[in-house]
């Protein structure tokens, strides 16, 4: 659960997370991520989120515009490194 603390920080900032993933499959693909609900963001946080990646439609019971906060990883990346990188990303967002 290397992304849990970063997700909790987003929750405290009133930013909706839709999902996160940091498992062996992600280590192979080279990216772990937290997907956030783009429409739930304030205008300044939307602008910041656009810098992290493309906005896409996340499928689910209710399709939502989302953006992934991605962290590059490899087979040697530690859980501690993922936690630190994720927290550095989410601290950039403003309280809403």
C-alpha positions as CSV (number, residue, x, y, z in Angstrom):
1,X,0.0,0.0,0.0
2,X,2.7,2.5,-1.0
3,X,0.1,5.0,-2.3
4,X,-2.2,5.0,0.7
5,X,-0.7,8.0,2.5
6,X,-0.7,10.1,-0.7
7,X,-4.4,9.2,-1.2
8,X,-5.2,10.2,2.4
9,X,-3.5,13.6,1.8
10,X,-5.6,14.1,-1.3
11,X,-8.7,13.2,0.7
12,X,-7.8,15.7,3.4
13,X,-7.4,18.3,0.6
14,X,-11.0,17.4,-0.6
15,X,-9.6,15.9,-3.9
16,X,-11.4,12.7,-5.0
17,X,-9.3,9.7,-5.9
18,X,-10.9,7.1,-8.2
19,X,-8.3,4.4,-7.9
20,X,-4.6,3.7,-7.4
21,X,-2.3,1.0,-8.5
22,X,1.2,0.0,-7.4
23,X,1.7,-3.7,-7.8
24,X,4.1,-6.1,-9.6
25,X,2.4,-5.6,-13.0
26,X,3.0,-1.8,-12.6
27,X,6.6,-2.4,-11.8
28,X,6.9,-4.3,-15.1
29,X,5.1,-1.5,-17.0
30,X,7.2,1.1,-15.4
31,X,4.5,3.3,-13.8
32,X,2.4,3.4,-10.6
33,X,-0.4,5.9,-10.4
34,X,-3.2,7.5,-8.5
35,X,-6.3,8.4,-10.7
36,X,-8.1,11.5,-9.5
37,X,-11.5,12.9,-10.5
38,X,-10.8,15.8,-12.7
39,X,-14.2,17.4,-12.4
40,X,-13.9,17.5,-8.6
41,X,-10.8,19.8,-8.8
42,X,-10.8,23.5,-8.3
43,X,-9.7,25.5,-11.4
44,X,-6.2,26.0,-10.1
45,X,-5.9,22.3,-9.2
46,X,-7.3,21.4,-12.7
47,X,-4.5,23.5,-14.2
48,X,-1.9,21.7,-12.1
49,X,-3.4,18.2,-13.0
50,X,-3.2,19.0,-16.7
51,X,0.6,19.2,-16.2
52,X,0.6,15.6,-14.9
53,X,-1.1,13.9,-17.8
54,X,-3.9,13.7,-20.3
55,X,-7.5,13.9,-19.1
56,X,-9.4,10.7,-20.1
57,X,-12.7,9.1,-19.3
58,X,-12.5,6.5,-16.6
59,X,-15.0,3.8,-17.1
60,X,-17.1,2.5,-14.2
61,X,-20.7,2.7,-13.0
62,X,-20.5,6.4,-13.8
63,X,-17.8,7.4,-16.4
64,X,-15.7,10.3,-15.0
65,X,-13.1,12.6,-16.5
66,X,-9.8,11.6,-14.7
67,X,-6.1,12.2,-14.8
68,X,-3.4,9.9,-13.5
69,X,-0.7,11.1,-11.2
70,X,2.1,8.8,-12.4
71,X,5.4,7.8,-10.9
72,X,8.0,6.1,-12.9
73,X,9.3,2.9,-11.3
74,X,11.5,-0.1,-12.1
75,X,12.3,-3.5,-10.6
76,X,14.7,-1.8,-8.1
77,X,12.3,0.9,-6.9
78,X,11.5,0.5,-3.2
79,X,8.2,1.0,-1.4
80,X,9.8,3.9,0.5
81,X,10.8,5.6,-2.8
82,X,7.3,5.3,-4.2
83,X,5.8,6.7,-1.0
84,X,8.1,9.7,-1.0
85,X,7.5,10.4,-4.7
86,X,3.7,10.1,-4.3
87,X,3.7,12.5,-1.4
88,X,5.9,15.0,-3.3
89,X,3.3,15.0,-6.1
90,X,0.2,15.4,-4.0
91,X,1.7,18.2,-1.8
92,X,1.6,20.3,-5.0
93,X,-2.2,20.4,-4.9
94,X,-4.0,23.1,-3.0
95,X,-6.6,22.6,-0.4
96,X,-10.1,22.9,-1.9
